[in-house]
Amino acid sequence: MTAGRFRIVTTCVVVLLAVFAAGAHAQTGAASITGLIVDQTGASLPGVTVTATNQATNVAYVTTTNQSGNYTITPVVLGSYIVKAELTGFRTAATEPLTVEAMQVARLDFKMGVGGVAETLTVVSVAPILQTETSTVGEVLRATPYSRFR
């Protein structure tokens, strides 16, 4: 094999590996949970501990809000989560179980009220999960055309 042909083959192999590696990363289906936490007056709350607990595995993902009151938990495994926000001097806020799908960016905003440490506020009516963070389109495949050949 000549040196020129060897370079062409090597370049093609590298390009194909890069393309397939990018596709494999997209197949992970990891999701993220993001939002804004404010007090009753609408002022952002920095330093709030936000915990998303997977209901199937009981694995907790923990983060803290930044100076603007924003938080992001990423990547999270697909499944059902209860998200809880805690800050000393405020009532703990928690959601009902929330299901995250492949490549979804779930947005959960909290409004925390002043209260004692023992008080917990459960958010029962969560706004519909609409991905407004990115324009990524994801799809969950429940069956494939080839599943009938098993």
C-alpha positions as CSV (number, residue, x, y, z in Angstrom):
1,M,0.0,0.0,0.0
2,T,1.4,3.4,-0.9
3,A,1.8,6.2,1.6
4,G,-0.9,8.3,-0.1
5,R,-3.4,5.5,0.0
6,F,-2.5,4.7,3.6
7,R,-3.2,8.3,4.6
8,I,-6.6,8.3,2.9
9,V,-7.6,5.0,4.6
10,T,-6.4,6.3,8.0
11,T,-8.3,9.5,7.5
12,C,-11.5,7.7,6.6
13,V,-11.2,5.4,9.6
14,V,-10.7,8.4,12.0
15,V,-13.7,10.3,10.5
16,L,-15.9,7.2,10.8
17,L,-14.9,6.6,14.4
18,A,-15.7,10.2,15.2
19,V,-19.1,10.0,13.6
20,F,-20.0,6.8,15.3
21,A,-18.7,8.0,18.7
22,A,-20.9,11.1,18.5
23,G,-23.9,9.0,17.6
24,A,-23.2,6.6,20.6
25,H,-23.1,9.6,23.0
26,A,-26.5,10.8,21.8
27,Q,-27.9,7.3,22.4
28,T,-27.4,7.6,26.2
29,G,-30.7,9.3,26.6
30,A,-29.6,11.2,29.7
31,A,-31.9,14.0,30.8
32,S,-31.6,17.0,33.0
33,I,-33.7,18.9,35.5
34,T,-33.4,22.7,35.8
35,G,-35.2,25.6,37.3
36,L,-35.4,28.8,39.3
37,I,-36.1,29.1,43.0
38,V,-37.6,32.3,44.4
39,D,-39.1,33.5,47.7
40,Q,-42.7,34.7,48.1
41,T,-41.8,38.1,46.8
42,G,-40.2,36.8,43.6
43,A,-36.6,37.4,44.8
44,S,-34.1,34.7,43.8
45,L,-32.8,32.5,46.5
46,P,-29.1,31.5,46.3
47,G,-27.7,28.6,48.2
48,V,-30.8,26.4,48.1
49,T,-30.0,22.7,48.2
50,V,-31.9,20.9,45.5
51,T,-32.2,17.1,45.6
52,A,-33.7,14.9,42.8
53,T,-34.2,11.4,44.1
54,N,-34.8,8.5,41.6
55,Q,-37.9,6.6,42.8
56,A,-36.7,3.2,41.3
57,T,-33.1,3.3,42.5
58,N,-33.3,5.7,45.4
59,V,-30.2,7.5,44.0
60,A,-30.1,11.2,44.9
61,Y,-28.6,13.9,42.7
62,V,-27.8,17.0,44.7
63,T,-26.9,20.6,43.6
64,T,-27.1,24.1,45.0
65,T,-28.7,27.2,43.4
66,N,-26.3,29.9,42.1
67,Q,-26.5,33.6,43.0
68,S,-29.4,34.1,40.6
69,G,-31.4,31.2,42.1
70,N,-30.9,28.9,39.2
71,Y,-30.0,25.2,39.4
72,T,-29.3,22.4,37.0
73,I,-29.0,18.7,37.7
74,T,-27.4,16.9,34.7
75,P,-27.1,14.2,33.6
76,V,-29.9,12.2,35.3
77,V,-30.9,8.7,34.4
78,L,-34.4,8.3,32.8
79,G,-37.1,7.5,35.4
80,S,-39.4,9.0,38.0
81,Y,-38.0,11.6,40.4
82,I,-39.1,13.6,43.5
83,V,-37.4,16.9,43.5
84,K,-36.9,18.7,46.9
85,A,-35.7,22.3,47.6
86,E,-34.4,23.1,51.1
87,L,-33.0,26.3,52.7
88,T,-32.7,27.2,56.4
89,G,-35.5,29.5,57.4
90,F,-37.8,28.4,54.5
91,R,-40.4,25.6,54.2
92,T,-39.0,22.7,52.3
93,A,-40.7,22.4,48.9
94,A,-41.1,19.0,47.1
95,T,-42.8,17.8,44.0
96,E,-45.0,14.8,43.3
97,P,-43.1,12.1,41.3
98,L,-41.9,13.5,38.0
99,T,-41.0,11.3,35.0
100,V,-38.1,12.4,32.8
101,E,-37.7,11.0,29.3
102,A,-34.7,10.7,26.9
103,M,-32.9,13.9,26.2
104,Q,-35.5,15.9,28.1
105,V,-34.8,19.1,29.9
106,A,-37.4,19.2,32.7
107,R,-38.0,22.7,34.1
108,L,-39.2,22.9,37.7
109,D,-39.5,26.3,39.3
110,F,-40.1,26.6,43.1
111,K,-41.6,29.5,45.1
112,M,-40.5,28.9,48.7
113,G,-42.3,30.4,51.7
114,V,-40.8,31.5,55.0
115,G,-41.3,28.8,57.7
116,G,-39.8,26.6,60.3
117,V,-37.5,23.7,59.7
118,A,-40.3,21.1,60.3
119,E,-42.6,22.5,57.7
120,T,-42.8,20.9,54.2
121,L,-44.7,22.3,51.2
122,T,-45.5,19.6,48.6
123,V,-46.0,21.0,45.1
124,V,-49.0,19.1,43.8
125,S,-49.9,20.9,40.6
126,V,-46.7,21.1,38.5
127,A,-46.8,23.0,35.2
128,P,-46.8,20.7,32.2
129,I,-43.3,19.7,31.3
130,L,-42.5,21.6,28.2
131,Q,-38.9,21.7,27.1
132,T,-38.1,25.4,26.6
133,E,-34.4,25.2,27.2
134,T,-33.3,23.6,23.9
135,S,-34.8,22.6,20.6
136,T,-33.5,19.1,20.8
137,V,-35.9,16.4,19.7
138,G,-35.8,13.1,21.5
139,E,-37.8,10.0,21.1
140,V,-38.3,6.9,23.2
141,L,-38.5,3.7,21.2
142,R,-40.8,1.2,22.8
143,A,-40.5,-1.4,19.9
144,T,-38.5,-1.7,16.8
145,P,-39.5,-3.2,13.4
146,Y,-37.1,-6.0,14.1
147,S,-38.6,-7.0,17.5
148,R,-41.0,-9.3,15.8
149,F,-38.1,-11.6,14.7
150,R,-37.2,-12.6,18.2
